[in-house]
Amino acid sequence: MIVDAGLGRESGVSVVEEILRAGPLAHVFVTGDPNRVYARMPSALVVRKPFREAELARAIDMALSAAGS
């Protein structure tokens, strides 16, 4: 999953926390404010906006590896 940490009025972090209650799932946050994510999920994988395609691809690979996929 690639998740924007903001998601409009909602928190992308809250949405991911809810989804992860069902079980592990590879995910990467994208945000202009990484500290917002790290405050709630210190071990989160975060790509800072603006990002390059290679940065996102590397983060996706890391998320998949961490999830055992």
C-alpha positions as CSV (number, residue, x, y, z in Angstrom):
1,M,0.0,0.0,0.0
2,I,1.2,3.5,-0.7
3,V,-0.5,5.9,1.7
4,D,-0.5,9.6,1.9
5,A,-0.1,10.5,5.5
6,G,-2.7,13.3,5.2
7,L,-5.6,11.9,3.3
8,G,-7.6,15.1,3.4
9,R,-9.4,15.4,6.8
10,E,-8.4,11.9,7.8
11,S,-5.0,10.7,9.0
12,G,-3.4,8.1,6.7
13,V,-1.6,6.8,9.8
14,S,-5.0,6.1,11.4
15,V,-6.2,4.3,8.3
16,V,-3.1,2.1,8.2
17,E,-3.3,1.3,11.9
18,E,-6.9,0.2,11.3
19,I,-6.0,-2.0,8.3
20,L,-3.0,-3.6,10.1
21,R,-5.4,-4.8,12.8
22,A,-6.4,-7.5,10.3
23,G,-2.8,-8.6,9.8
24,P,0.5,-7.4,8.3
25,L,0.5,-5.7,5.0
26,A,3.4,-4.0,3.2
27,H,3.0,-0.2,3.2
28,V,4.8,3.0,2.6
29,F,3.8,6.5,3.7
30,V,4.4,9.5,1.5
31,T,4.3,12.9,3.2
32,G,5.9,16.3,3.3
33,D,6.1,16.0,7.1
34,P,7.7,12.7,8.1
35,N,7.7,13.6,11.8
36,R,3.9,13.5,11.7
37,V,4.1,9.8,10.8
38,Y,7.0,8.9,13.1
39,A,5.2,10.4,16.1
40,R,2.6,7.6,15.8
41,M,4.6,4.9,14.1
42,P,8.3,5.3,14.9
43,S,9.4,2.4,12.7
44,A,7.3,3.5,9.6
45,L,8.8,3.5,6.2
46,V,8.3,7.0,4.9
47,V,9.2,8.7,1.6
48,R,9.3,12.5,1.9
49,K,7.5,14.6,-0.7
50,P,8.6,15.6,-3.3
51,F,10.2,12.3,-4.1
52,R,11.8,10.7,-7.1
53,E,10.5,7.6,-8.7
54,A,13.7,5.7,-7.6
55,E,13.1,6.6,-4.0
56,L,9.6,5.3,-4.0
57,A,10.6,2.1,-5.8
58,R,13.4,1.5,-3.2
59,A,10.9,2.1,-0.4
60,I,8.4,-0.3,-2.0
61,D,11.1,-3.0,-2.2
62,M,12.0,-2.4,1.5
63,A,8.3,-2.7,2.5
64,L,7.8,-5.9,0.6
65,S,11.0,-7.4,2.1
66,A,9.9,-6.4,5.6
67,A,6.5,-8.0,5.1
68,G,8.0,-11.2,3.8
69,S,6.5,-10.9,0.4
